[in-house]
Every structure is written in structure tokens, then in C-alpha cells.
Amino acid sequence: MVYENYFFYYLTRPKPKDMDHLPRLVKAMNKEQVRFYKLFAARTQQHFDRKDIRLFDFLRRNQDEEEISEEVFLKKFYPGESKNAWYRLRNRLLSDLNKSLSVLHYEDDSFIHACHMLALFKHFFSRNLLEEARYYLRRAERSASAIENYELLDIIYGEYIRISHESLQIDPEIYIEKRRANRRQLEDLRAIDDLLAVVTYKLKTSQNFSPDRNPLLDLLKTSIDDFIKDRDLKNSPLLRFRIYRAVSQVLLQRHEYQPLEQYLLRTYREFERDQLFNRSNHDTRLQMLTYIVNTLFKTDKLKQSLQWAERLRTAMDEYNQLLYDKYFFFYYNALVINYSVLDPAKAITILEDLKEQARIKANDYYLWFVYLNLAVLHFDQGQFKEAIRHFTKLSVLDGFKSADASLRLKITIGELLNRYELQQSDVIEYKMARVKKEYKELLSDESHYGEKEILDILRRMLNAPDYRKDQKLVEKMGIFVDWTRKNSQGDGMIIDYGNWINAKLDKRS
């Protein structure tokens, strides 16, 4: 089986190490953002030696470096000069990147747009250009109202009241009343946050939910009824979306996939029935569809999972493919994990086609996904040479050494098991020595007992002329298989050690 929960790993993958924000920002930029920055920067200072552009290009070329020392930058850009010039260059580039990203994306998000309009209002108001100031304040109000951002609206209504001192065209009483009504909404929002804290606590402390009935929904209803008496607030879209986010996250963390499936399907259909989905919350809709797809996979409803994957794909095209780039990875992940069970050959074909796509080639993380799953799929099919080829490609990808150590360890062990099948004893012994040295700290941690044990078993299998006749080793292998059944490694598993060992025991008999 493929690395089935790449989706869940993706959501909870380790944060990058704390480093200077500038290289981290440059690394995170996609091709569109890079292109727009270049155009943005070219609007001024057309002379040939643009150190800010040179610095940007240098960071792009070296984006896989975990850390570049300050001395390297000084030597390259300001040899023999003080650090102040370098600091000014760095800050100028960071400032321009922030501006270009803001300009590029200000129409994509109503909150960002509202903030832009509010900033322009303040600019024109400071110049006493009241008509222009009012124009941008009205636009800020419309954007903030569309997304029910009551905190921002409170600021906007306060500005209306302030500008009324200077403009007879603004009746302050209108906006005083708007601010009062808005603050009542803010109080409701605080009540929602309080409710979510209660619901989240009850979910975390309750017993496991039975798949035969759904006490989850009863718990939610009771909590809401006990805490919020206002009927309108109970039906508030804002409350319903926030409850969805809180509940789904808790159930994901608890691996309560059966109640999560029931909750997601029921909630999504209710949101559709009540016509709650629109452009401003399209991200939430796509997220829900992604959760549904992956949860159905976890509950072994593979054909249903694929059906919902196609609903996700259709929704990704809406609003002129507004969030297509954000979710296309999750769509293909859904195809791969399901077809890895239903039709492994088709899963391999999808991955082979996928690795040729420009979006995949432009993102090392996506390439990881492709090569890792190709390696595991070929391994499961007994195509060990092909598996090794993809394990090797994976290990030489940019950023492999700086990736999460736990994931690298599991990938390396997968490669070792594959090489055992190819009878590459010398290579295994060499690599195993490196593994024990490089991952010494991890292997001493109880959470990596499975990795430590499989390495020890593999070592003893290599050293035994015929492990089938080594009774102590066979006994150890059987105990390990039992342990893997009782202690599923769940979402972090790449190759099922227990299944592999069990296959060796079956081969013996």
C-alpha cells in the first residue's frame, strides 16, 4: 500500500526551523508570485545593477540550503563594507516582496481587500481628501461585511464616526448605531468561541464513539442548547462553520474516523441544503470535501471516496478555479491512495503522469509524494528494481537532508527492506551502519520502537545463514508481528513492517 496518509501528514507536517524570514519567504513563493515580483521591481530603478534582484535570484538558487551565514551574503554583495549596507538591502527586498505579494493577492481575499481599502482611506484622510477617503472607507465596509469580520467592522465604523467631524455628508448617528449593532455581533462571536471551547473539551474527554450510533451529534446539540439560548445565533452560518472546524480537528487528532465520516457527510449536506456555500467560504467547502474523501478512505469505503474526489475536482473549477492550485495535490492524493488498493497499476500510471506536470516539478514536496508512492507501490508489487530506482530519486531530491528526520528514517528503512529482497547484503550493511549513526537519537525514542526493532531483525536475518532455522530469531519475528498488530503505526507508516515480516514467516512455512 502507498504511504496512505500523506494527506494527514501534509496537514500536520513539522514546521521549518526558525531562520531568517527572508529566505523562508522566497522559498515559499510560487512561479506566479516570482514573476509578479520581477515586474513589480522593474517599475523603478531600471539601472543594470539591481542588488535587490541579484539577492532575490541568489536566494531562489539556494533555497534548499537550510541556512546561509551572514558572512556569505556580505562577501557576495558588500565585500569589505559594513553590515549596515547588507541590512538595508535585505530590508528593502523584504519590503518590496511584501508589497508585491499584497498587490498580487489583494483581490483574492475579502479580508486582504478590506485592509487595503482601509489603508487607502487612511492615506487620503491624512491628506484631507475627504471624498476619496469616504470612497475607500465604503469599499472597506462592503468587503468586511461580506465576510462577517466584526472586528474589522468595529474599526471601520469608528473611522466613519471620526471622519464625521470633518465631513457634513456623514451622519454620525447612523454609524454609532451600526457600531452598536456590530458590537452585539462581536458579543455573539465571543459566545461562539466560549461554546467551541466547551464542545472541544467535551469531545476530547469523552469515551470513544461507537460506529453503531452517533452520540457525537447528540453531544453537539446538547452543548449548543445548554450554552446558547439565542435561536438566531444557533443558526448562524458563522457558528456552524466554526463548530465544523473545531469538531473535525478534534476527531482527526483522535483518529475517530467512523464518527468523523458521519459528522462530515451530514454537515456537508446540511450546508448544501441551507445554501451556506459561496465564494467567500469556498476554501472551507473544498477543505470539507478533502476531509470527506480521506475519511471515507480510512473507513474502507474506497469507491465512495473516489466519487467524492470527483465532486472535489468539479468544485475546484468553480469561481474561475479560484483555489485550484491549493487543492489539486489533495485531489491526486485521493486518486492514488484509493487506486493503490483497487487498482495498483492505475495508481502507478496516475503517478507517472503526475510527475510530468509543471505544478509537480515546481514543488519539491509534491515530488516527494510522487516518488515515495511510486517506490512503495512497486515494492508492494514485487517490482524491487523499480522501487529502488524511485527510492534513490527520492533520496537525492533537493531538501531531503533537511526534511523531517522521522520521515527520512522510515524512507531509509523502506529502501533497506527493498534491497534485502534484491539480496544486496553489502549495501545494506553499509547503509545500516550509517542509519544507526545518523538516527541514533530517534532510535532511542520509544515512539520509534518499530523502526529500532525492524532494523535489529533485518541485521539478524542478514547474519543468519538461514533465518528459517534460527528459532530465537523466528520467535522474535513472531512477537514483532503481534506487536505491530496491537500497535498500529497508523498515519505515519510507509511500509508495513508487520506484513513484511509475516510474509517472511509464511515463506518459511
N, C-alpha and C positions, 0 to 999 in steps of 0.2 A: 504493500500500500504506500501511496505517496505520503510526503510529510503533510498529513491531512489537516492540521490546524495552523497552517501558515497564516490564515486569516486572523485567528485569535492571537498568534504570536505577533503579527503585524500591529494589532491594536495595543498590545502591551509590551512591545519591544523596548529594550533598555534605552534610556536617554543617552545622548552623546556626552562624553566627558566635558566638563566645564573648560572652555577655552575662549580665546578672544572671539567676540561676537562676529566680527567682520568676515573671517574665513568661513565660519559656520553659515552665515547668511549667503555668501557667494555659492557655497556648495549646494544650498537648498534651492537655488534659482533654476527654473526650467528654461528651455530654449526661448520661449516667447518672452520671458522676463529679461533674459540676457539681451535679446535683440532690441527690446524696447529701451533698455538702459543705454545701449550704444547710441540709439537715435536720440535719446534724451540728453546724453552727454555731448553729442555733436552739435547741439543747438548753440553752444557757446565755445569760446576759446578754440578756434579752429587750427591753431598752430600745430606743427607736426609732432612736437614732443609733449605728449599728454601723459604725465606720470601717473595720473589717476587711472587712465585707461590701461597703461602698462601694468600697474599694480593689480587691477581687476583681472587682466589676462593671466598674469603670473599666478594669482590665487586660483583661477579656473584650471590652469595646467597642473597645479599641485594640490588640488582639492582633496586628494586621498591621503595626503600627509596628515597624521594625527595632530602634529603641532610643528610649526616653523618658528624658530627662535627669532627674537627681535634683531639679533646681530645679523642674521641673513638678510632681513629687509634693509637694514641700514647700509650694509655693504653693497647691496644691489642698487638702491635708489639714492642714497645720500652718503657715499663714501667720504670719510674724513670730516663730515659735518656733525652737528649736534643732533640729539634725538628730537628736538623740537620740530624740525622740518618734517621728520618722519611722522610725528604725531599729527601735524597739521594735514599732511597728505592722507593719512588713514582716516581722520575725522571727516575730511572733505569727501572722500569716496563713500564712506558710510552714510553721510548726509544725502548725497546725490542718489545713492541706491534706495534709501528710504523714500525720497521724493518720487523717484521714477516708479517704484512699486505702488505708491499711493495713487499716482496719476493713472497708472495702468488699470488698477483694480477698483477705482472709486465707484464705478457704475455697477460692479459685480455684486455688491452687498449694500443693503439699505442702511445698515449702521454706519459703514465707512462713508457712504454718500452723505448721510445726515451730518456726520462730523466735519466733512469737507465744507458743506454748506454753512455750518455754524462758524467755521474758521473764516470763511469769506465774509460772513456777516460782521464778525468782529473787526476784520480789516477795514471794511467800508465805514463801519460805525466810528472807528477810531479816526477816520478822515472826515467825519461829519457828513458823509454822503448818505443821507437817510433813506432815500428812495431805493438805492442799490442795496443798502443794509436790510431793509424790510423784505426785499425780493428774496434774498438768500435765507433770511430767517423763516419765511413762509415755506420755502423748499425743504429746509431742515425739519420743520414741524411735520410736513407731509411724510417724509421718509421715516422719521421716528415713530409717527402714529401707525404707519403701515406694519411695523414690526413690534408694536406694543412695547416700546422701550420707554418705560415710565421714568426711569432715572434721567435719561437724556431729555425727555419732555419737560421734566421739572426745571432743568437748566434753561431750556428754550423759553418756557413761559416766564421765567424770571427775567430773561433778556427783553421780552416784549414789554414787561412792566417797567423795566429800566429805560427802554427807548421811548416810552410814552412821555417821559419828562421832556424829551426833545422834539417830539412829533405830535401834533394835534390830530393826526389821522389815526392814531391808535387809542382806543378807549381802554384804559387800564382795567376797568371793572370786568370786561369780557375775559381778560386773561387772568385776573385774580380768581374768577370763578373756575376757569379752566384748570388753573393750578390746584385749586382746592379739590376738584373732581379727580384730577390726576393723582394727588396725594392719597386720596381714598383708594385708588387703584394700587398705589405703592404699598399701602397697608395690607391690601388683599394679597399682594405679592409676597410680603413678609409672612403672612399667614400660610401661604402655599409652601414657602421654604420651611416653616416650622412643621407643617404636615409631612413634608418629604423626610425631614429628619426623623420623625416618629415612625413613618412607614418603613424607612430604610433600616432603622434599629430593629423593628419587629421582624422584618424579613431575615435579617442577619442572625437573630437569636431564636427563630422558630425551628422546629424539627423539619427534617426532610419532607418535601411534599410528595404525596402519593400520586402516581400516574393515573390511578383509578378514579380519582375525583380531583376537583380543583379548589382546594382551600385558599389558594393564593388570591383569587378574585373576591372571595368572602372576606379575607383579611383586609384587602384594599377598601372594599365597600364599608366595612365596619369602622376602619380608621378614619376614612373621609367623613362618614356620618357623625362620628364622635367629635371630630375636631372642627369641622366647618359646617355651620348651620345655614349659611347663605346659599340659597338654591342656585342663583346665577353664578356664583363663584365655583360651585361644584361642577357646573357645566362649562366653565371657562376653557377655551382651547389651550390657553397658556398653562393652566393647571394640568390638563390632560397630557400635554406634551411633556411637561416636566415629570409627571408621575411615570410616564412611559420610560423616560431616560433613566430615572432612578431605579425602577424595578428591574429593567432589563440588565443594567450593570451589576446589580446585586446577584441576580440569578446566574449571570455569566461567571462571576467570580466564584460562585458556589458550585458551578458545573451542574446546575439543576436544569438539565436540558428538556425534560418532559414538561414540567410546568412552564418553562420559558417558551417552548413551542406553542402550547395552548394560549398563553398570555399574548404572544406576538400576533398570532393569527387572529384571535378575537379582537385585539386592539386595532390592528391594521384595518380590518373590515369595518369596525365602528367608525374609525376616522374617515374611511372612504364614504360610508353611508351618510355621515354628517357633513360631508364636503369640507373637511378641515384642511386638506392639502391644497397648497397654492405655490406660486413661485418663491415667495419669501421663506417658506419652510420646506422647499424641495429637497434640501440636504437631509432633513430628518426623514422624509419619505424614502429616499434612496438608502439611508442607513438602516431603516426598518426592514426593507426588502433584503438587504445584505444579511442582516441578523436572521431573518426567516430562512433564507437559503441555507446558511451554515448550520442553523439549529436543526433543520429537517435532515441534513446530512448526519448530524450527531445522533439523531434518533432513528437512523437507518431507513428513512423514507426518501430514498435516492431519486426516484422518478418524480416525486413531488418537489424535491429540491431543484431538479432541473427545470421543472415547469415554472417555479418561482424565479429561477435565474433568468428565464426569458422575459418574465414580467419586469425584472430589474433592467434587462437590456433595453426593453421598449421605453421604460421610464427615463433612462439615460439620454434618450433622444429628445425629450421634451424641453421646452424653453430654449430651443436652438442649441441643444447639447450643452446646457449651462455647466453641468458638473460631470461631463463625460470623462474627462481626464482623471478626475479624482476616483471614480468608481470602476473604470474599465478593468483594473487589476483584480478587483473583487469579483467581477463577473467571470473572468477567465479562471480565477482560483476555484470558483464554483463548478465550472465545467470540468476542470482537471480532477478535483477530489471525487466527484461523482463518477466520472468515467473511469477513474483508476480502479473502481470496484466493478462497474457494469461492463466496461469495455476498455481494458488497459491499452490496447493497440490504438484506439481512438484518442485516449488521453495523451499518448506519446505523439500522435500526429498533431494534436492541438498545440502541444508544447513546441514541437519542431517549427510549426508555422508561426507561433507566437514569438520565438526568439529572433525572427527576421523583421518584426515590426519596429518602426522607428522609436515608438514610445518605450519599448522594452530596452532597446540598445542604448537609449539615453539615460537609463536609470539602473545603476548597479544593483539596487535592491531587487528590482524585477528580474534581472539576470540571475541573481541568486535563486530566486523562486524557480525559474525555468530549469537551470542546470541541476539543482538539488532534486527536483521532482523527476527529471529525466534519469538521473543516476539511480534513484530509489525504484522507479518503475522498471528499468532494465534489470536491476538486481532481483526484483520480485519475479521477473520473467525468466530468470536464469541466464540472462544475456550479460555475462560478467565483464567481458571486454568492453562492451558499450558503456556499461555502468562505470567502469574505471575511467574511461575517456571523459565522462561528464564530471565525475568526482575530481579529476585533475583540472578540468576547466574551471570548476568551482573554486578550487584552492588557489589558483593563480589570478582570480579576479581582483581588481583594484579594491582595496579596503578589506580584504579577507583577514589580514593580521589584526586590524583594528575592530573587527566585528566582535559581538558578544562571545566571550570565551566559552560559555556553556554550549552554545550552538556549534562553535568550531570543534569542540571536543567530540560532540555527537557525530558530526560530519566525518571527522577523522576516524572514529571507531567504525562507522559505516564503510569507509574505504578499506579498513583493515579486514573486516569480515569478507568483503568482496575479494580482496587479494588472497585470503585463505582459500576461497573457492577456486582460485586460479593457481593455488599451490605455490605462491610466491613467498616462501618462508624467509628468505634472506631480506627481502624488502620489508616484510612485517616486523622482523626483529629489529631492524634499523629504525623504523618508524615508531615502534612501540617504545623504544628507549627514549626517543625524543618526546613522545606523548607524556610519559611518566615524569620527565623533567619539566616540560612546559606547563603541564596542568597539575602539578604536584598539589597545589593548594586546593583546587577544585576536587580532586580525587580524595582528599582527606575529609571533605564535607559530606555529611550524612545524606544530603539531598542528591548526591551523585553516587550513591551506593551501587546502583545498577551498572554504571559505567566502570566503576572500580572492579566489580565482580566479573563482568564480561571480559575485561582485559586480562584478569587473572586466569579465567577459564581458557581463553584463547592462548595464553602463554603456555599453559599446561598441555593443551591439545597439540601445540607445535612441538613440545619437548617429548611427548609420548610417542614411541614407535607406532603404537596402535591404541588410540584413546579408548576404543571399544572394549579393550581388555583391562583397562585401568579402572578397577571397581570403585576406588575412592573418588576418582575424577567423575565417573558416571553418576555416582551418588550426589556429588557436589552439583553437577549439571541439573539433576532432577530437582534438588532443593531450590536451585535458582529459578527453574521454570515455575515452580509453585509460588515462589516469591513474586515473580513478575505478574502472575495471575491475581494475586492478592493486592499488589501494589502497582496498579496500572500507572504508567508514566504519562498517560493522557496526552494532552495537547503538545507536550514537548518532545514526543517520541518521533524519531526519524526512521529507524529500523527497529522492529520489534525483536529485542534480544531473546525473549522467551520463545517466540515462534521459531527463530533460527536454531536455538539450542535444541528445541523439541524435534525439529527436523533431523538434526544430527543423531538424536537418540532413536528416532524412528528408523533411520537408515541403519543404525547398529542392529536393531532387532529384525 
